[in-house]
């Protein structure tokens, strides 16, 4: 359930940082690996997010 819910949030919002915070990950690459997202795609999305 945990992975499914955050995967749905990521798909709807594209907000990788929000997913990282929800999961309590300190490193973005941990979140990327957890979701099974391609790193280049994740970085492209991340560039569009104001941190």
PQR file of N, CA, C, O and H, with PARSE charges and radii, in Angstrom:
ATOM      1  N   UNK A   1       0.826  -1.189   0.000 -0.4000 1.5000
ATOM      2  CA  UNK A   1       0.000   0.000   0.000 -0.0000 2.0000
ATOM      3  C   UNK A   1       0.872   1.254   0.000  0.5500 1.7000
ATOM      4  O   UNK A   1       0.550   2.222  -0.688 -0.5500 1.4000
ATOM      5  N   UNK A   2       1.951   1.254   0.747 -0.4000 1.5000
ATOM      6  CA  UNK A   2       2.789   2.438   0.844 -0.0000 2.0000
ATOM      7  C   UNK A   2       3.358   2.827  -0.524  0.5500 1.7000
ATOM      8  O   UNK A   2       3.298   3.993  -0.912 -0.5500 1.4000
ATOM      9  H   UNK A   2       2.213   0.467   1.306  0.4000 1.0000
ATOM     10  N   UNK A   3       3.898   1.871  -1.238 -0.4000 1.5000
ATOM     11  CA  UNK A   3       4.482   2.157  -2.546 -0.0000 2.0000
ATOM     12  C   UNK A   3       3.404   2.559  -3.547  0.5500 1.7000
ATOM     13  O   UNK A   3       3.614   3.466  -4.353 -0.5500 1.4000
ATOM     14  H   UNK A   3       3.947   0.924  -0.922  0.4000 1.0000
ATOM     15  N   UNK A   4       2.274   1.902  -3.503 -0.4000 1.5000
ATOM     16  CA  UNK A   4       1.192   2.206  -4.432 -0.0000 2.0000
ATOM     17  C   UNK A   4       0.693   3.632  -4.260  0.5500 1.7000
ATOM     18  O   UNK A   4       0.497   4.346  -5.244 -0.5500 1.4000
ATOM     19  H   UNK A   4       2.104   1.166  -2.848  0.4000 1.0000
ATOM     20  N   UNK A   5       0.490   4.046  -3.030 -0.4000 1.5000
ATOM     21  CA  UNK A   5      -0.038   5.383  -2.765 -0.0000 2.0000
ATOM     22  C   UNK A   5       0.931   6.473  -3.228  0.5500 1.7000
ATOM     23  O   UNK A   5       0.521   7.417  -3.902 -0.5500 1.4000
ATOM     24  H   UNK A   5       0.650   3.466  -2.231  0.4000 1.0000
ATOM     25  N   UNK A   6       2.198   6.351  -2.875 -0.4000 1.5000
ATOM     26  CA  UNK A   6       3.150   7.384  -3.287 -0.0000 2.0000
ATOM     27  C   UNK A   6       3.388   7.348  -4.795  0.5500 1.7000
ATOM     28  O   UNK A   6       3.653   8.387  -5.400 -0.5500 1.4000
ATOM     29  H   UNK A   6       2.532   5.583  -2.327  0.4000 1.0000
ATOM     30  N   UNK A   7       3.297   6.182  -5.404 -0.4000 1.5000
ATOM     31  CA  UNK A   7       3.427   6.088  -6.862 -0.0000 2.0000
ATOM     32  C   UNK A   7       2.271   6.832  -7.525  0.5500 1.7000
ATOM     33  O   UNK A   7       2.470   7.507  -8.535 -0.5500 1.4000
ATOM     34  H   UNK A   7       3.082   5.338  -4.913  0.4000 1.0000
ATOM     35  N   UNK A   8       1.074   6.718  -6.971 -0.4000 1.5000
ATOM     36  CA  UNK A   8      -0.085   7.436  -7.492 -0.0000 2.0000
ATOM     37  C   UNK A   8       0.083   8.944  -7.325  0.5500 1.7000
ATOM     38  O   UNK A   8      -0.246   9.716  -8.226 -0.5500 1.4000
ATOM     39  H   UNK A   8       0.913   6.169  -6.150  0.4000 1.0000
ATOM     40  N   UNK A   9       0.594   9.352  -6.179 -0.4000 1.5000
ATOM     41  CA  UNK A   9       0.837  10.778  -5.939 -0.0000 2.0000
ATOM     42  C   UNK A   9       1.856  11.303  -6.937  0.5500 1.7000
ATOM     43  O   UNK A   9       1.677  12.381  -7.506 -0.5500 1.4000
ATOM     44  H   UNK A   9       0.861   8.725  -5.448  0.4000 1.0000
ATOM     45  N   UNK A  10       2.924  10.544  -7.151 -0.4000 1.5000
ATOM     46  CA  UNK A  10       3.952  10.961  -8.100 -0.0000 2.0000
ATOM     47  C   UNK A  10       3.389  11.066  -9.509  0.5500 1.7000
ATOM     48  O   UNK A  10       3.680  12.030 -10.217 -0.5500 1.4000
ATOM     49  H   UNK A  10       3.069   9.669  -6.689  0.4000 1.0000
ATOM     50  N   UNK A  11       2.586  10.090  -9.929 -0.4000 1.5000
ATOM     51  CA  UNK A  11       2.023  10.111 -11.276 -0.0000 2.0000
ATOM     52  C   UNK A  11       1.077  11.294 -11.467  0.5500 1.7000
ATOM     53  O   UNK A  11       1.062  11.910 -12.532 -0.5500 1.4000
ATOM     54  H   UNK A  11       2.350   9.307  -9.354  0.4000 1.0000
ATOM     55  N   UNK A  12       0.293  11.612 -10.445 -0.4000 1.5000
ATOM     56  CA  UNK A  12      -0.672  12.710 -10.558 -0.0000 2.0000
ATOM     57  C   UNK A  12      -0.012  14.076 -10.500  0.5500 1.7000
ATOM     58  O   UNK A  12      -0.436  14.996 -11.200 -0.5500 1.4000
ATOM     59  H   UNK A  12       0.305  11.112  -9.579  0.4000 1.0000
ATOM     60  N   UNK A  13       1.018  14.225  -9.677 -0.4000 1.5000
ATOM     61  CA  UNK A  13       1.605  15.544  -9.458 -0.0000 2.0000
ATOM     62  C   UNK A  13       2.951  15.722 -10.141  0.5500 1.7000
ATOM     63  O   UNK A  13       3.323  16.840 -10.498 -0.5500 1.4000
ATOM     64  H   UNK A  13       1.362  13.478  -9.108  0.4000 1.0000
ATOM     65  N   UNK A  14       3.681  14.634 -10.327 -0.4000 1.5000
ATOM     66  CA  UNK A  14       5.034  14.737 -10.856 -0.0000 2.0000
ATOM     67  C   UNK A  14       5.997  15.367  -9.859  0.5500 1.7000
ATOM     68  O   UNK A  14       7.106  15.762 -10.218 -0.5500 1.4000
ATOM     69  H   UNK A  14       3.379  13.726 -10.037  0.4000 1.0000
ATOM     70  N   UNK A  15       5.565  15.459  -8.603 -0.4000 1.5000
ATOM     71  CA  UNK A  15       6.350  16.130  -7.574 -0.0000 2.0000
ATOM     72  C   UNK A  15       7.176  15.109  -6.800  0.5500 1.7000
ATOM     73  O   UNK A  15       6.719  14.518  -5.822 -0.5500 1.4000
ATOM     74  H   UNK A  15       4.663  15.138  -8.311  0.4000 1.0000
ATOM     75  N   UNK A  16       8.385  14.927  -7.262 -0.4000 1.5000
ATOM     76  CA  UNK A  16       9.280  13.948  -6.657 -0.0000 2.0000
ATOM     77  C   UNK A  16       9.700  14.371  -5.252  0.5500 1.7000
ATOM     78  O   UNK A  16       9.881  13.525  -4.377 -0.5500 1.4000
ATOM     79  H   UNK A  16       8.756  15.408  -8.057  0.4000 1.0000
ATOM     80  N   UNK A  17       9.851  15.648  -5.040 -0.4000 1.5000
ATOM     81  CA  UNK A  17      10.248  16.165  -3.721 -0.0000 2.0000
ATOM     82  C   UNK A  17       9.172  15.869  -2.674  0.5500 1.7000
ATOM     83  O   UNK A  17       9.493  15.507  -1.543 -0.5500 1.4000
ATOM     84  H   UNK A  17       9.704  16.335  -5.751  0.4000 1.0000
ATOM     85  N   UNK A  18       7.916  16.020  -3.039 -0.4000 1.5000
ATOM     86  CA  UNK A  18       6.827  15.718  -2.107 -0.0000 2.0000
ATOM     87  C   UNK A  18       6.833  14.240  -1.734  0.5500 1.7000
ATOM     88  O   UNK A  18       6.633  13.883  -0.573 -0.5500 1.4000
ATOM     89  H   UNK A  18       7.655  16.314  -3.959  0.4000 1.0000
ATOM     90  N   UNK A  19       7.061  13.391  -2.721 -0.4000 1.5000
ATOM     91  CA  UNK A  19       7.123  11.956  -2.460 -0.0000 2.0000
ATOM     92  C   UNK A  19       8.301  11.646  -1.544  0.5500 1.7000
ATOM     93  O   UNK A  19       8.187  10.823  -0.635 -0.5500 1.4000
ATOM     94  H   UNK A  19       7.224  13.681  -3.664  0.4000 1.0000
ATOM     95  N   UNK A  20       9.429  12.303  -1.782 -0.4000 1.5000
ATOM     96  CA  UNK A  20      10.602  12.108  -0.939 -0.0000 2.0000
ATOM     97  C   UNK A  20      10.266  12.447   0.515  0.5500 1.7000
ATOM     98  O   UNK A  20      10.616  11.698   1.426 -0.5500 1.4000
ATOM     99  H   UNK A  20       9.522  12.971  -2.520  0.4000 1.0000
ATOM    100  N   UNK A  21       9.598  13.558   0.724 -0.4000 1.5000
ATOM    101  CA  UNK A  21       9.228  13.965   2.082 -0.0000 2.0000
ATOM    102  C   UNK A  21       8.236  12.995   2.717  0.5500 1.7000
ATOM    103  O   UNK A  21       8.356  12.663   3.896 -0.5500 1.4000
ATOM    104  H   UNK A  21       9.314  14.167  -0.017  0.4000 1.0000
ATOM    105  N   UNK A  22       7.266  12.546   1.943 -0.4000 1.5000
ATOM    106  CA  UNK A  22       6.270  11.606   2.470 -0.0000 2.0000
ATOM    107  C   UNK A  22       6.904  10.284   2.896  0.5500 1.7000
ATOM    108  O   UNK A  22       6.480   9.664   3.871 -0.5500 1.4000
ATOM    109  H   UNK A  22       7.169  12.816   0.985  0.4000 1.0000
ATOM    110  N   UNK A  23       7.915   9.868   2.159 -0.4000 1.5000
ATOM    111  CA  UNK A  23       8.581   8.607   2.476 -0.0000 2.0000
ATOM    112  C   UNK A  23       9.647   8.761   3.557  0.5500 1.7000
ATOM    113  O   UNK A  23      10.094   7.771   4.137 -0.5500 1.4000
ATOM    114  H   UNK A  23       8.260  10.372   1.367  0.4000 1.0000
ATOM    115  N   UNK A  24      10.050   9.993   3.827 -0.4000 1.5000
ATOM    116  CA  UNK A  24      11.072  10.224   4.835 -0.0000 2.0000
ATOM    117  C   UNK A  24      12.471   9.917   4.343  0.5500 1.7000
ATOM    118  O   UNK A  24      13.372   9.654   5.140 -0.5500 1.4000
ATOM    119  H   UNK A  24       9.687  10.797   3.356  0.4000 1.0000
ATOM    120  N   UNK A  25      12.655   9.949   3.021 -0.4000 1.5000
ATOM    121  CA  UNK A  25      13.977   9.706   2.454 -0.0000 2.0000
ATOM    122  C   UNK A  25      14.817  10.970   2.539  0.5500 1.7000
ATOM    123  O   UNK A  25      14.320  12.070   2.296 -0.5500 1.4000
ATOM    124  H   UNK A  25      11.923  10.163   2.374  0.4000 1.0000
ATOM    125  N   UNK A  26      16.088  10.813   2.883 -0.4000 1.5000
ATOM    126  CA  UNK A  26      16.982  11.965   2.930 -0.0000 2.0000
ATOM    127  C   UNK A  26      17.651  12.203   1.581  0.5500 1.7000
ATOM    128  O   UNK A  26      18.067  13.322   1.281 -0.5500 1.4000
ATOM    129  H   UNK A  26      16.492   9.920   3.080  0.4000 1.0000
ATOM    130  N   UNK A  27      17.756  11.167   0.779 -0.4000 1.5000
ATOM    131  CA  UNK A  27      18.399  11.283  -0.534 -0.0000 2.0000
ATOM    132  C   UNK A  27      17.373  11.072  -1.636  0.5500 1.7000
ATOM    133  O   UNK A  27      16.567  10.143  -1.592 -0.5500 1.4000
ATOM    134  H   UNK A  27      17.419  10.257   1.023  0.4000 1.0000
ATOM    135  N   UNK A  28      17.424  11.959  -2.629 -0.4000 1.5000
ATOM    136  CA  UNK A  28      16.491  11.873  -3.749 -0.0000 2.0000
ATOM    137  C   UNK A  28      16.688  10.576  -4.522  0.5500 1.7000
ATOM    138  O   UNK A  28      15.717  10.002  -5.013 -0.5500 1.4000
ATOM    139  H   UNK A  28      18.080  12.714  -2.665  0.4000 1.0000
ATOM    140  N   UNK A  29      17.920  10.104  -4.638 -0.4000 1.5000
ATOM    141  CA  UNK A  29      18.153   8.877  -5.395 -0.0000 2.0000
ATOM    142  C   UNK A  29      17.496   7.667  -4.729  0.5500 1.7000
ATOM    143  O   UNK A  29      17.135   6.707  -5.409 -0.5500 1.4000
ATOM    144  H   UNK A  29      18.710  10.570  -4.239  0.4000 1.0000
ATOM    145  N   UNK A  30      17.341   7.708  -3.415 -0.4000 1.5000
ATOM    146  CA  UNK A  30      16.624   6.627  -2.725 -0.0000 2.0000
ATOM    147  C   UNK A  30      15.165   6.610  -3.145  0.5500 1.7000
ATOM    148  O   UNK A  30      14.584   5.545  -3.356 -0.5500 1.4000
ATOM    149  H   UNK A  30      17.635   8.488  -2.863  0.4000 1.0000
ATOM    150  N   UNK A  31      14.581   7.780  -3.265 -0.4000 1.5000
ATOM    151  CA  UNK A  31      13.185   7.893  -3.688 -0.0000 2.0000
ATOM    152  C   UNK A  31      13.023   7.437  -5.124  0.5500 1.7000
ATOM    153  O   UNK A  31      12.064   6.742  -5.458 -0.5500 1.4000
ATOM    154  H   UNK A  31      15.053   8.645  -3.094  0.4000 1.0000
ATOM    155  N   UNK A  32      13.961   7.829  -5.972 -0.4000 1.5000
ATOM    156  CA  UNK A  32      13.920   7.439  -7.381 -0.0000 2.0000
ATOM    157  C   UNK A  32      13.992   5.926  -7.505  0.5500 1.7000
ATOM    158  O   UNK A  32      13.223   5.324  -8.255 -0.5500 1.4000
ATOM    159  H   UNK A  32      14.740   8.394  -5.700  0.4000 1.0000
ATOM    160  N   UNK A  33      14.912   5.309  -6.774 -0.4000 1.5000
ATOM    161  CA  UNK A  33      15.033   3.842  -6.809 -0.0000 2.0000
ATOM    162  C   UNK A  33      13.776   3.174  -6.263  0.5500 1.7000
ATOM    163  O   UNK A  33      13.314   2.172  -6.807 -0.5500 1.4000
ATOM    164  H   UNK A  33      15.537   5.798  -6.165  0.4000 1.0000
ATOM    165  N   UNK A  34      13.228   3.726  -5.196 -0.4000 1.5000
ATOM    166  CA  UNK A  34      12.033   3.159  -4.572 -0.0000 2.0000
ATOM    167  C   UNK A  34      10.861   3.146  -5.551  0.5500 1.7000
ATOM    168  O   UNK A  34      10.106   2.177  -5.617 -0.5500 1.4000
ATOM    169  H   UNK A  34      13.603   4.541  -4.754  0.4000 1.0000
ATOM    170  N   UNK A  35      10.720   4.228  -6.306 -0.4000 1.5000
ATOM    171  CA  UNK A  35       9.609   4.327  -7.259 -0.0000 2.0000
ATOM    172  C   UNK A  35       9.893   3.601  -8.566  0.5500 1.7000
ATOM    173  O   UNK A  35       8.976   3.324  -9.339 -0.5500 1.4000
ATOM    174  H   UNK A  35      11.334   5.016  -6.253  0.4000 1.0000
ATOM    175  N   UNK A  36      11.163   3.294  -8.813 -0.4000 1.5000
ATOM    176  CA  UNK A  36      11.517   2.642 -10.067 -0.0000 2.0000
ATOM    177  C   UNK A  36      11.478   3.610 -11.236  0.5500 1.7000
ATOM    178  O   UNK A  36      11.200   3.214 -12.368 -0.5500 1.4000
ATOM    179  H   UNK A  36      11.908   3.519  -8.185  0.4000 1.0000
ATOM    180  N   UNK A  37      11.753   4.867 -10.966 -0.4000 1.5000
ATOM    181  CA  UNK A  37      11.747   5.906 -11.986 -0.0000 2.0000
ATOM    182  C   UNK A  37      13.139   6.004 -12.589  0.5500 1.7000
ATOM    183  O   UNK A  37      14.138   5.867 -11.882 -0.5500 1.4000
ATOM    184  H   UNK A  37      11.978   5.189 -10.047  0.4000 1.0000
ATOM    185  N   UNK A  38      13.206   6.240 -13.882 -0.4000 1.5000
ATOM    186  CA  UNK A  38      14.487   6.466 -14.535 -0.0000 2.0000
ATOM    187  C   UNK A  38      15.088   7.761 -13.992  0.5500 1.7000
ATOM    188  O   UNK A  38      14.390   8.770 -13.889 -0.5500 1.4000
ATOM    189  H   UNK A  38      12.395   6.352 -14.456  0.4000 1.0000
ATOM    190  N   UNK A  39      16.355   7.740 -13.649 -0.4000 1.5000
ATOM    191  CA  UNK A  39      17.009   8.890 -13.022 -0.0000 2.0000
ATOM    192  C   UNK A  39      16.942  10.132 -13.895  0.5500 1.7000
ATOM    193  O   UNK A  39      16.699  11.225 -13.383 -0.5500 1.4000
ATOM    194  H   UNK A  39      16.921   6.920 -13.733  0.4000 1.0000
ATOM    195  N   UNK A  40      17.149   9.996 -15.193 -0.4000 1.5000
ATOM    196  CA  UNK A  40      17.096  11.159 -16.083 -0.0000 2.0000
ATOM    197  C   UNK A  40      15.705  11.777 -16.098  0.5500 1.7000
ATOM    198  O   UNK A  40      15.572  13.001 -16.099 -0.5500 1.4000
ATOM    199  H   UNK A  40      17.346   9.108 -15.609  0.4000 1.0000
ATOM    200  N   UNK A  41      14.662  10.939 -16.109 -0.4000 1.5000
ATOM    201  CA  UNK A  41      13.295  11.450 -16.062 -0.0000 2.0000
ATOM    202  C   UNK A  41      13.033  12.160 -14.744  0.5500 1.7000
ATOM    203  O   UNK A  41      12.403  13.217 -14.714 -0.5500 1.4000
ATOM    204  H   UNK A  41      14.770   9.945 -16.108  0.4000 1.0000
ATOM    205  N   UNK A  42      13.513  11.582 -13.663 -0.4000 1.5000
ATOM    206  CA  UNK A  42      13.310  12.182 -12.344 -0.0000 2.0000
ATOM    207  C   UNK A  42      14.012  13.527 -12.245  0.5500 1.7000
ATOM    208  O   UNK A  42      13.452  14.478 -11.699 -0.5500 1.4000
ATOM    209  H   UNK A  42      14.025  10.723 -13.687  0.4000 1.0000
ATOM    210  N   UNK A  43      15.225  13.618 -12.763 -0.4000 1.5000
ATOM    211  CA  UNK A  43      15.955  14.881 -12.715 -0.0000 2.0000
ATOM    212  C   UNK A  43      15.284  15.941 -13.569  0.5500 1.7000
ATOM    213  O   UNK A  43      15.271  17.115 -13.198 -0.5500 1.4000
ATOM    214  H   UNK A  43      15.679  12.845 -13.206  0.4000 1.0000
ATOM    215  N   UNK A  44      14.729  15.549 -14.703 -0.4000 1.5000
ATOM    216  CA  UNK A  44      13.994  16.481 -15.550 -0.0000 2.0000
ATOM    217  C   UNK A  44      12.793  17.032 -14.810  0.5500 1.7000
ATOM    218  O   UNK A  44      12.527  18.232 -14.858 -0.5500 1.4000
ATOM    219  H   UNK A  44      14.739  14.595 -15.004  0.4000 1.0000
ATOM    220  N   UNK A  45      12.063  16.159 -14.123 -0.4000 1.5000
ATOM    221  CA  UNK A  45      10.917  16.608 -13.330 -0.0000 2.0000
ATOM    222  C   UNK A  45      11.361  17.507 -12.190  0.5500 1.7000
ATOM    223  O   UNK A  45      10.721  18.516 -11.894 -0.5500 1.4000
ATOM    224  H   UNK A  45      12.279  15.183 -14.085  0.4000 1.0000
ATOM    225  N   UNK A  46      12.441  17.139 -11.568 -0.4000 1.5000
ATOM    226  CA  UNK A  46      12.930  17.888 -10.429 -0.0000 2.0000
ATOM    227  C   UNK A  46      13.348  19.313 -10.810  0.5500 1.7000
ATOM    228  O   UNK A  46      13.188  20.241 -10.019 -0.5500 1.4000
ATOM    229  H   UNK A  46      12.961  16.320 -11.809  0.4000 1.0000
ATOM    230  N   UNK A  47      13.878  19.479 -12.012 -0.4000 1.5000
ATOM    231  CA  UNK A  47      14.279  20.800 -12.475 -0.0000 2.0000
ATOM    232  C   UNK A  47      13.103  21.763 -12.522  0.5500 1.7000
ATOM    233  O   UNK A  47      13.275  22.969 -12.348 -0.5500 1.4000
ATOM    234  H   UNK A  47      14.008  18.724 -12.655  0.4000 1.0000
ATOM    235  N   UNK A  48      11.910  21.229 -12.759 -0.4000 1.5000
ATOM    236  CA  UNK A  48      10.718  22.064 -12.845 -0.0000 2.0000
ATOM    237  C   UNK A  48      10.087  22.367 -11.507  0.5500 1.7000
ATOM    238  O   UNK A  48       9.088  23.083 -11.445 -0.5500 1.4000
ATOM    239  H   UNK A  48      11.771  20.249 -12.901  0.4000 1.0000
ATOM    240  N   UNK A  49      10.648  21.838 -10.431 -0.4000 1.5000
ATOM    241  CA  UNK A  49      10.090  22.017  -9.099 -0.0000 2.0000
ATOM    242  C   UNK A  49      10.927  23.010  -8.332  0.5500 1.7000
ATOM    243  O   UNK A  49      12.152  22.902  -8.280 -0.5500 1.4000
ATOM    244  H   UNK A  49      11.460  21.256 -10.481  0.4000 1.0000
ATOM    245  N   UNK A  50      10.261  23.976  -7.738 -0.4000 1.5000
ATOM    246  CA  UNK A  50      10.961  24.977  -6.933 -0.0000 2.0000
ATOM    247  C   UNK A  50      11.161  24.438  -5.537  0.5500 1.7000
ATOM    248  O   UNK A  50      10.192  24.189  -4.820 -0.5500 1.4000
ATOM    249  H   UNK A  50       9.266  24.064  -7.780  0.4000 1.0000
ATOM    250  N   UNK A  51      12.415  24.254  -5.140 -0.4000 1.5000
ATOM    251  CA  UNK A  51      12.695  23.724  -3.798 -0.0000 2.0000
ATOM    252  C   UNK A  51      12.917  24.827  -2.819  0.5500 1.7000
ATOM    253  O   UNK A  51      13.166  24.567  -1.642 -0.5500 1.4000
ATOM    254  H   UNK A  51      13.202  24.456  -5.722  0.4000 1.0000
TER
END
